Amino acid sequence: MSDLLLGLRLYARGAGMVLRSPRLLRLGALPAVVTALLYTVAIVVLARYLGDLVGLLTPFAAAWSPAAREVAEVVVGIALLAAVALVGVLTFVAVTLAIGGPFYERLSEIVDDSVGAVPTGPRRSWVASTRDGLLLVGLSVLVAIPLFVAGFLPVVGQTVVPVVAALVGGRLLVLELTAPALERRGLGFGSRRRVVRSRRLLGWAVGVPTYLLCLIPLVGIVAVPIGAAAATLVARELQGEPTSPVPARGEPSPH
Protein backbone atom coordinates (compact mmCIF):
# COMPACT_ATOMS: atom_id res chain seq x y z
CA MET A 1 0.00 0.00 0.00
CA SER A 2 2.97 2.33 0.46
CA ASP A 3 3.45 2.51 -3.33
CA LEU A 4 -0.23 3.34 -3.77
CA LEU A 5 -0.02 6.22 -1.30
CA LEU A 6 3.27 7.40 -2.81
CA GLY A 7 1.73 7.31 -6.28
CA LEU A 8 -1.26 9.35 -5.14
CA ARG A 9 1.10 11.91 -3.58
CA LEU A 10 3.05 12.11 -6.84
CA TYR A 11 -0.20 12.54 -8.74
CA ALA A 12 -1.25 15.37 -6.42
CA ARG A 13 2.21 16.94 -6.78
CA GLY A 14 2.02 16.71 -10.57
CA ALA A 15 -1.45 18.28 -10.49
CA GLY A 16 -0.16 21.12 -8.36
CA MET A 17 2.78 21.76 -10.70
CA VAL A 18 0.54 21.95 -13.76
CA LEU A 19 -2.32 23.93 -12.23
CA ARG A 20 0.05 26.49 -10.67
CA SER A 21 2.05 26.96 -13.87
CA PRO A 22 0.37 28.69 -16.82
CA ARG A 23 3.32 27.61 -18.94
CA LEU A 24 2.86 23.89 -18.21
CA LEU A 25 -0.90 24.16 -18.53
CA ARG A 26 -0.59 25.78 -21.96
CA LEU A 27 1.94 23.20 -23.13
CA GLY A 28 -0.26 20.28 -22.12
CA ALA A 29 -3.70 21.69 -22.86
CA LEU A 30 -3.23 22.88 -26.44
CA PRO A 31 -2.90 19.42 -28.09
CA ALA A 32 -5.61 18.07 -25.79
CA VAL A 33 -8.02 20.81 -26.88
CA VAL A 34 -7.61 19.80 -30.52
CA THR A 35 -8.23 16.14 -29.69
CA ALA A 36 -11.14 16.99 -27.39
CA LEU A 37 -12.94 18.79 -30.20
CA LEU A 38 -12.68 15.69 -32.37
CA TYR A 39 -13.81 13.38 -29.59
CA THR A 40 -16.71 15.62 -28.58
CA VAL A 41 -18.19 15.07 -32.03
CA ALA A 42 -17.62 11.32 -31.65
CA ILE A 43 -19.34 11.26 -28.24
CA VAL A 44 -22.36 13.13 -29.60
CA VAL A 45 -22.66 10.65 -32.47
CA LEU A 46 -22.33 7.68 -30.10
CA ALA A 47 -25.00 9.06 -27.78
CA ARG A 48 -27.30 9.63 -30.75
CA TYR A 49 -27.00 6.07 -32.03
CA LEU A 50 -26.40 4.14 -28.78
CA GLY A 51 -29.97 2.80 -28.73
CA ASP A 52 -29.67 1.63 -32.32
CA LEU A 53 -26.35 -0.10 -31.62
CA VAL A 54 -27.78 -1.88 -28.58
CA GLY A 55 -30.75 -2.98 -30.70
CA LEU A 56 -28.41 -4.44 -33.32
CA LEU A 57 -26.55 -6.38 -30.63
CA THR A 58 -29.65 -7.83 -28.95
CA PRO A 59 -31.68 -9.59 -31.67
CA PHE A 60 -31.74 -12.68 -29.45
CA ALA A 61 -34.00 -10.83 -26.99
CA ALA A 62 -36.66 -9.87 -29.55
CA ALA A 63 -39.07 -12.61 -28.44
CA TRP A 64 -38.47 -12.12 -24.71
CA SER A 65 -40.86 -10.42 -22.34
CA PRO A 66 -40.55 -6.60 -22.19
CA ALA A 67 -38.91 -6.75 -18.75
CA ALA A 68 -36.36 -9.41 -19.77
CA ARG A 69 -35.62 -7.57 -23.02
CA GLU A 70 -35.05 -4.33 -21.14
CA VAL A 71 -32.61 -6.04 -18.74
CA ALA A 72 -30.71 -7.55 -21.70
CA GLU A 73 -30.49 -4.16 -23.40
CA VAL A 74 -29.20 -2.51 -20.21
CA VAL A 75 -26.54 -5.22 -19.77
CA VAL A 76 -25.42 -4.93 -23.40
CA GLY A 77 -25.47 -1.13 -23.21
CA ILE A 78 -23.21 -1.09 -20.15
CA ALA A 79 -20.86 -3.63 -21.74
CA LEU A 80 -20.69 -1.56 -24.91
CA LEU A 81 -20.04 1.66 -22.99
CA ALA A 82 -17.28 0.01 -20.91
CA ALA A 83 -15.54 -1.23 -24.06
CA VAL A 84 -15.96 2.08 -25.89
CA ALA A 85 -14.77 4.02 -22.82
CA LEU A 86 -11.58 1.96 -22.56
CA VAL A 87 -10.74 2.34 -26.24
CA GLY A 88 -11.90 5.97 -26.26
CA VAL A 89 -9.78 7.10 -23.30
CA LEU A 90 -6.66 5.31 -24.48
CA THR A 91 -7.03 6.53 -28.05
CA PHE A 92 -7.73 10.05 -26.73
CA VAL A 93 -4.41 10.03 -24.88
CA ALA A 94 -2.59 8.33 -27.76
CA VAL A 95 -3.90 10.85 -30.30
CA THR A 96 -3.20 13.76 -27.94
CA LEU A 97 0.38 12.60 -27.39
CA ALA A 98 0.88 11.99 -31.11
CA ILE A 99 -0.40 15.48 -31.97
CA GLY A 100 1.50 17.15 -29.17
CA GLY A 101 4.60 14.98 -28.88
CA PRO A 102 7.07 17.90 -28.70
CA PHE A 103 4.79 19.74 -26.24
CA TYR A 104 4.69 16.81 -23.80
CA GLU A 105 8.40 16.14 -24.26
CA ARG A 106 9.04 19.72 -23.19
CA LEU A 107 6.51 19.49 -20.33
CA SER A 108 8.28 16.38 -19.05
CA GLU A 109 11.67 18.10 -19.30
CA ILE A 110 10.43 21.11 -17.32
CA VAL A 111 9.04 18.85 -14.57
CA ASP A 112 12.30 16.88 -14.56
CA ASP A 113 14.31 20.09 -14.37
CA SER A 114 12.24 21.44 -11.48
CA VAL A 115 13.19 18.39 -9.39
CA GLY A 116 16.74 17.64 -10.48
CA ALA A 117 19.10 17.44 -13.43
CA VAL A 118 17.52 16.40 -16.72
CA PRO A 119 19.25 13.32 -18.19
CA THR A 120 21.12 13.92 -21.44
CA GLY A 121 19.66 10.85 -23.15
CA PRO A 122 17.90 10.86 -26.53
CA ARG A 123 14.81 13.00 -27.02
CA ARG A 124 11.64 11.18 -27.97
CA SER A 125 10.92 11.58 -31.67
CA TRP A 126 7.48 12.19 -33.18
CA VAL A 127 7.82 8.86 -35.03
CA ALA A 128 8.41 7.01 -31.74
CA SER A 129 5.50 8.78 -30.10
CA THR A 130 3.17 7.91 -32.98
CA ARG A 131 4.39 4.31 -33.09
CA ASP A 132 3.84 3.80 -29.38
CA GLY A 133 0.47 5.54 -29.64
CA LEU A 134 -0.65 3.11 -32.33
CA LEU A 135 0.59 0.21 -30.20
CA LEU A 136 -1.42 1.60 -27.28
CA VAL A 137 -4.54 1.75 -29.46
CA GLY A 138 -3.97 -1.82 -30.65
CA LEU A 139 -3.56 -3.11 -27.12
CA SER A 140 -6.66 -1.25 -25.96
CA VAL A 141 -8.76 -2.83 -28.73
CA LEU A 142 -7.45 -6.30 -27.88
CA VAL A 143 -8.31 -5.79 -24.21
CA ALA A 144 -11.70 -4.24 -24.96
CA ILE A 145 -12.94 -7.30 -26.88
CA PRO A 146 -12.88 -9.78 -23.94
CA LEU A 147 -14.13 -7.05 -21.59
CA PHE A 148 -17.07 -6.44 -23.91
CA VAL A 149 -17.87 -10.16 -23.96
CA ALA A 150 -17.55 -10.37 -20.16
CA GLY A 151 -19.89 -7.41 -19.89
CA PHE A 152 -22.77 -9.69 -20.85
CA LEU A 153 -22.39 -11.60 -17.58
CA PRO A 154 -25.06 -10.55 -15.08
CA VAL A 155 -23.72 -8.52 -12.13
CA VAL A 156 -20.08 -9.20 -13.04
CA GLY A 157 -20.43 -7.27 -16.28
CA GLN A 158 -21.79 -4.24 -14.51
CA THR A 159 -19.40 -4.23 -11.54
CA VAL A 160 -16.16 -6.11 -12.15
CA VAL A 161 -15.71 -5.25 -15.84
CA PRO A 162 -15.64 -1.44 -15.39
CA VAL A 163 -13.12 -1.85 -12.55
CA VAL A 164 -10.90 -4.11 -14.67
CA ALA A 165 -11.18 -1.64 -17.56
CA ALA A 166 -9.99 1.18 -15.29
CA LEU A 167 -7.04 -0.89 -14.01
CA VAL A 168 -5.98 -2.03 -17.48
CA GLY A 169 -6.50 1.45 -18.90
CA GLY A 170 -4.53 3.01 -16.07
CA ARG A 171 -1.66 0.59 -16.61
CA LEU A 172 -1.48 1.31 -20.34
CA LEU A 173 -1.76 5.06 -19.77
CA VAL A 174 1.10 5.25 -17.28
CA LEU A 175 3.23 3.15 -19.63
CA GLU A 176 2.72 5.75 -22.34
CA LEU A 177 2.90 8.84 -20.12
CA THR A 178 6.23 7.79 -18.54
CA ALA A 179 7.75 7.19 -21.98
CA PRO A 180 9.39 10.62 -22.54
CA ALA A 181 11.14 10.62 -19.14
CA LEU A 182 12.19 6.95 -19.30
CA GLU A 183 13.43 7.24 -22.89
CA ARG A 184 15.69 10.12 -21.79
CA ARG A 185 17.14 7.57 -19.38
CA GLY A 186 17.86 5.12 -22.19
CA LEU A 187 14.91 2.73 -21.68
CA GLY A 188 13.16 1.31 -24.75
CA PHE A 189 9.60 -0.02 -24.83
CA GLY A 190 10.44 -3.45 -23.41
CA SER A 191 12.53 -2.00 -20.58
CA ARG A 192 9.87 0.60 -19.77
CA ARG A 193 7.24 -2.11 -19.57
CA ARG A 194 9.33 -4.17 -17.14
CA VAL A 195 10.14 -1.17 -14.96
CA VAL A 196 6.51 -0.02 -14.72
CA ARG A 197 5.34 -3.58 -14.06
CA SER A 198 7.82 -3.90 -11.18
CA ARG A 199 5.73 -1.43 -9.12
CA ARG A 200 2.15 -1.82 -10.32
CA LEU A 201 0.50 0.08 -7.47
CA LEU A 202 2.71 3.10 -8.09
CA GLY A 203 1.71 3.15 -11.74
CA TRP A 204 -1.98 2.57 -11.05
CA ALA A 205 -2.06 5.47 -8.58
CA VAL A 206 -1.27 7.82 -11.46
CA GLY A 207 -2.76 5.96 -14.41
CA VAL A 208 -6.21 5.17 -12.97
CA PRO A 209 -7.06 8.76 -11.89
CA THR A 210 -5.96 9.98 -15.33
CA TYR A 211 -8.12 7.31 -16.97
CA LEU A 212 -11.18 8.16 -14.86
CA LEU A 213 -10.83 11.91 -15.40
CA CYS A 214 -10.53 11.39 -19.15
CA LEU A 215 -13.94 9.71 -19.07
CA ILE A 216 -15.45 13.12 -18.26
CA PRO A 217 -15.94 15.15 -21.44
CA LEU A 218 -13.43 18.02 -21.77
CA VAL A 219 -11.78 17.25 -18.41
CA GLY A 220 -9.15 15.31 -20.36
CA ILE A 221 -7.80 18.67 -21.55
CA VAL A 222 -6.38 19.15 -18.05
CA ALA A 223 -6.12 15.47 -17.05
CA VAL A 224 -3.57 14.57 -19.73
CA PRO A 225 -0.97 17.25 -18.82
CA ILE A 226 -1.48 16.47 -15.12
CA GLY A 227 -0.95 12.78 -15.86
CA ALA A 228 2.14 13.57 -17.93
CA ALA A 229 3.66 15.64 -15.13
CA ALA A 230 2.86 13.02 -12.48
CA ALA A 231 4.18 10.24 -14.71
CA THR A 232 7.50 12.09 -15.03
CA LEU A 233 7.76 12.03 -11.23
CA VAL A 234 6.86 8.31 -11.28
CA ALA A 235 9.66 7.73 -13.80
CA ARG A 236 12.11 9.42 -11.45
CA GLU A 237 10.88 7.29 -8.55
CA LEU A 238 11.23 4.11 -10.64
CA GLN A 239 14.83 5.10 -11.37
CA GLY A 240 15.59 5.86 -7.71
CA GLU A 241 15.85 9.61 -8.30
CA PRO A 242 14.48 12.43 -6.07
CA THR A 243 10.87 13.41 -6.71
CA SER A 244 10.55 16.43 -4.42
CA PRO A 245 11.10 19.78 -6.14
CA VAL A 246 14.24 21.39 -4.75
CA PRO A 247 15.18 24.12 -7.27
CA ALA A 248 18.85 24.92 -7.33
CA ARG A 249 19.99 28.54 -7.31
CA GLY A 250 19.70 29.97 -10.80
CA GLU A 251 17.52 27.10 -12.01
CA PRO A 252 14.77 28.25 -14.40
CA SER A 253 11.26 28.27 -12.99
CA PRO A 254 8.51 26.28 -14.70
CA HIS A 255 6.25 29.35 -14.44
C-alpha positions, -999 to 999 in steps of 0.1 A, spaced: 0 0 0 30 23 5 34 25 -33 -2 33 -38 0 62 -13 33 74 -28 17 73 -63 -13 93 -51 11 119 -36 31 121 -68 -2 125 -87 -13 154 -64 22 169 -68 20 167 -106 -15 183 -105 -2 211 -84 28 218 -107 5 220 -138 -23 239 -122 1 265 -107 21 270 -139 4 287 -168 33 276 -189 29 239 -182 -9 242 -185 -6 258 -220 19 232 -231 -3 203 -221 -37 217 -229 -32 229 -264 -29 194 -281 -56 181 -258 -80 208 -269 -76 198 -305 -82 161 -297 -111 170 -274 -129 188 -302 -127 157 -324 -138 134 -296 -167 156 -286 -182 151 -320 -176 113 -317 -193 113 -282 -224 131 -296 -227 107 -325 -223 77 -301 -250 91 -278 -273 96 -307 -270 61 -320 -264 41 -288 -300 28 -287 -297 16 -323 -264 -1 -316 -278 -19 -286 -307 -30 -307 -284 -44 -333 -265 -64 -306 -296 -78 -289 -317 -96 -317 -317 -127 -295 -340 -108 -270 -367 -99 -295 -391 -126 -284 -385 -121 -247 -409 -104 -223 -406 -66 -222 -389 -67 -187 -364 -94 -198 -356 -76 -230 -350 -43 -211 -326 -60 -187 -307 -75 -217 -305 -42 -234 -292 -25 -202 -265 -52 -198 -254 -49 -234 -255 -11 -232 -232 -11 -201 -209 -36 -217 -207 -16 -249 -200 17 -230 -173 0 -209 -155 -12 -241 -160 21 -259 -148 40 -228 -116 20 -226 -107 23 -262 -119 60 -263 -98 71 -233 -67 53 -245 -70 65 -280 -77 100 -267 -44 100 -249 -26 83 -278 -39 108 -303 -32 138 -279 4 126 -274 9 120 -311 -4 155 -320 15 172 -292 46 150 -289 71 179 -287 48 197 -262 47 168 -238 84 161 -243 90 197 -232 65 195 -203 83 164 -191 117 181 -193 104 211 -173 90 189 -146 123 169 -146 143 201 -144 122 214 -115 132 184 -94 167 176 -105 191 174 -134 175 164 -167 192 133 -182 211 139 -214 197 108 -232 179 109 -265 148 130 -270 116 112 -280 109 116 -317 75 122 -332 78 89 -350 84 70 -317 55 88 -301 32 79 -330 44 43 -331 38 38 -294 5 55 -296 -7 31 -323 6 2 -302 -14 16 -273 -45 18 -295 -40 -18 -307 -36 -31 -271 -67 -13 -260 -88 -28 -287 -74 -63 -279 -83 -58 -242 -117 -42 -250 -129 -73 -269 -129 -98 -239 -141 -71 -216 -171 -64 -239 -179 -102 -240 -175 -104 -202 -199 -74 -199 -228 -97 -209 -224 -116 -176 -251 -106 -151 -237 -85 -121 -201 -92 -130 -204 -73 -163 -218 -42 -145 -194 -42 -115 -162 -61 -122 -157 -52 -158 -156 -14 -154 -131 -18 -126 -109 -41 -147 -112 -16 -176 -100 12 -153 -70 -9 -140 -60 -20 -175 -65 14 -189 -45 30 -161 -17 6 -166 -15 13 -203 -18 51 -198 11 52 -173 32 31 -196 27 58 -223 29 88 -201 62 78 -185 78 72 -220 94 106 -225 111 106 -191 122 70 -193 134 72 -229 157 101 -218 171 76 -194 179 51 -222 149 27 -217 132 13 -247 96 0 -248 104 -34 -234 125 -20 -206 99 6 -198 72 -21 -196 93 -42 -171 101 -12 -150 65 0 -147 53 -36 -141 78 -39 -112 57 -14 -91 22 -18 -103 5 1 -75 27 31 -81 17 31 -117 -20 26 -110 -21 55 -86 -13 78 -115 -28 60 -144 -62 52 -130 -71 88 -119 -60 100 -153 -81 73 -170 -112 82 -149 -108 119 -154 -105 114 -192 -139 97 -191 -155 131 -183 -159 151 -214 -134 180 -218 -118 173 -184 -91 153 -204 -78 187 -215 -64 191 -180 -61 155 -171 -36 146 -197 -10 172 -188 -15 165 -151 -10 128 -159 21 136 -179 37 156 -151 29 130 -125 42 102 -147 75 121 -150 78 120 -112 69 83 -113 97 77 -138 121 94 -115 109 73 -86 112 41 -106 148 51 -114 156 59 -77 158 96 -83 145 124 -61 109 134 -67 106 164 -44 111 198 -61 142 214 -48 152 241 -73 188 249 -73 200 285 -73 197 300 -108 175 271 -120 148 282 -144 113 283 -130 85 263 -147 63 294 -144 
